[in-house]
Amino acid sequence: MTDPAALETVRGDSLEWRIEFTTDPDGEDPWSDFADYDPLCQIREDVDAADPIVPTFADLGGGVARFRLTATQTAALKPRRDYVWDVEFTDPTAATGMGVFTWPPAGEARGTLTVTPDVAKSS
């Protein structure tokens, strides 16, 4: 099975990926209401790096989220690097300081984005 958290792109290309979120450990019950949870995805050179790259988010329904990076955003990435990323959700109905959780969950490695150098460049 392909790791949904392991992404690859060519520098300067647009990138779109989808993640299916579920409410059960077996992955059979789609999570259908996460758009209200204000998802935040960030990509960084390492977990402590400043200035993250933030992809756009779209709720596709049925527990599927779509994230996108533009060609301009990936052109700013350094080739031959592995970046880290994850998605943080905040429940708007939770008490202050509560209801925040991250995917991939605790105990799992952060997602990676491998950037391959581009050869052809627009002038």
C-alpha positions as a Python dict, from the first residue, in 0.01 Angstrom:
ca = {
    (1, 'M'): (0, 0, 0),
    (2, 'T'): (125, 349, -86),
    (3, 'D'): (190, 582, 207),
    (4, 'P'): (-56, 874, 168),
    (5, 'A'): (181, 1096, 364),
    (6, 'A'): (478, 1043, 126),
    (7, 'L'): (455, 1298, -155),
    (8, 'E'): (684, 1370, -450),
    (9, 'T'): (693, 1659, -696),
    (10, 'V'): (918, 1816, -955),
    (11, 'R'): (1028, 2166, -860),
    (12, 'G'): (808, 2419, -1042),
    (13, 'D'): (519, 2176, -1103),
    (14, 'S'): (180, 2211, -940),
    (15, 'L'): (90, 1936, -693),
    (16, 'E'): (-246, 1807, -577),
    (17, 'W'): (-305, 1530, -327),
    (18, 'R'): (-607, 1384, -152),
    (19, 'I'): (-642, 1224, 187),
    (20, 'E'): (-938, 1019, 303),
    (21, 'F'): (-1002, 1077, 672),
    (22, 'T'): (-1200, 827, 877),
    (23, 'T'): (-1339, 819, 1229),
    (24, 'D'): (-1241, 459, 1304),
    (25, 'P'): (-905, 280, 1317),
    (26, 'D'): (-1008, 35, 1042),
    (27, 'G'): (-1061, 321, 797),
    (28, 'E'): (-1417, 221, 711),
    (29, 'D'): (-1621, 514, 847),
    (30, 'P'): (-1556, 838, 652),
    (31, 'W'): (-1528, 1158, 846),
    (32, 'S'): (-1774, 1385, 670),
    (33, 'D'): (-1773, 1717, 857),
    (34, 'F'): (-1410, 1831, 882),
    (35, 'A'): (-1445, 2148, 673),
    (36, 'D'): (-1576, 2322, 988),
    (37, 'Y'): (-1262, 2210, 1174),
    (38, 'D'): (-1045, 2473, 1004),
    (39, 'P'): (-777, 2234, 870),
    (40, 'L'): (-427, 2377, 850),
    (41, 'C'): (-163, 2204, 638),
    (42, 'Q'): (195, 2330, 649),
    (43, 'I'): (511, 2218, 470),
    (44, 'R'): (851, 2302, 623),
    (45, 'E'): (1218, 2223, 561),
    (46, 'D'): (1219, 2066, 907),
    (47, 'V'): (974, 2066, 1197),
    (48, 'D'): (1128, 2381, 1352),
    (49, 'A'): (1176, 2584, 1032),
    (50, 'A'): (1009, 2924, 1008),
    (51, 'D'): (800, 3039, 710),
    (52, 'P'): (595, 2734, 613),
    (53, 'I'): (442, 2681, 273),
    (54, 'V'): (65, 2651, 308),
    (55, 'P'): (-132, 2456, 46),
    (56, 'T'): (-495, 2536, -28),
    (57, 'F'): (-763, 2306, 116),
    (58, 'A'): (-1093, 2184, -28),
    (59, 'D'): (-1352, 1955, 132),
    (60, 'L'): (-1452, 1708, -138),
    (61, 'G'): (-1712, 1534, 80),
    (62, 'G'): (-1720, 1174, 197),
    (63, 'G'): (-1421, 1229, 425),
    (64, 'V'): (-1189, 1331, 140),
    (65, 'A'): (-976, 1645, 161),
    (66, 'R'): (-783, 1792, -128),
    (67, 'F'): (-466, 1998, -85),
    (68, 'R'): (-291, 2191, -363),
    (69, 'L'): (42, 2362, -416),
    (70, 'T'): (85, 2596, -711),
    (71, 'A'): (378, 2581, -952),
    (72, 'T'): (502, 2905, -792),
    (73, 'Q'): (499, 2745, -446),
    (74, 'T'): (694, 2436, -554),
    (75, 'A'): (940, 2652, -750),
    (76, 'A'): (1037, 2807, -415),
    (77, 'L'): (1134, 2464, -277),
    (78, 'K'): (1492, 2341, -285),
    (79, 'P'): (1545, 2036, -506),
    (80, 'R'): (1692, 1714, -367),
    (81, 'R'): (1533, 1785, -30),
    (82, 'D'): (1276, 1608, 181),
    (83, 'Y'): (1036, 1849, 346),
    (84, 'V'): (800, 1756, 630),
    (85, 'W'): (428, 1827, 652),
    (86, 'D'): (115, 1747, 846),
    (87, 'V'): (-243, 1867, 888),
    (88, 'E'): (-379, 2014, 1211),
    (89, 'F'): (-752, 2028, 1282),
    (90, 'T'): (-926, 2243, 1543),
    (91, 'D'): (-1280, 2159, 1655),
    (92, 'P'): (-1469, 2492, 1667),
    (93, 'T'): (-1712, 2357, 1929),
    (94, 'A'): (-1445, 2239, 2174),
    (95, 'A'): (-1351, 2423, 2492),
    (96, 'T'): (-1060, 2667, 2464),
    (97, 'G'): (-732, 2480, 2431),
    (98, 'M'): (-907, 2151, 2349),
    (99, 'G'): (-1014, 1983, 2027),
    (100, 'V'): (-685, 2014, 1840),
    (101, 'F'): (-547, 1706, 1667),
    (102, 'T'): (-295, 1631, 1394),
    (103, 'W'): (-270, 1390, 1100),
    (104, 'P'): (-61, 1178, 1072),
    (105, 'P'): (-138, 1100, 1437),
    (106, 'A'): (105, 1074, 1728),
    (107, 'G'): (344, 783, 1696),
    (108, 'E'): (354, 811, 1317),
    (109, 'A'): (618, 997, 1119),
    (110, 'R'): (529, 1335, 973),
    (111, 'G'): (446, 1337, 605),
    (112, 'T'): (732, 1394, 362),
    (113, 'L'): (753, 1587, 37),
    (114, 'T'): (1046, 1497, -187),
    (115, 'V'): (1139, 1763, -442),
    (116, 'T'): (1308, 1656, -766),
    (117, 'P'): (1502, 1915, -972),
    (118, 'D'): (1340, 2043, -1290),
    (119, 'V'): (1527, 2058, -1620),
    (120, 'A'): (1290, 2245, -1853),
    (121, 'K'): (1221, 2601, -1740),
    (122, 'S'): (988, 2862, -1887),
    (123, 'S'): (1163, 3182, -1982),
}
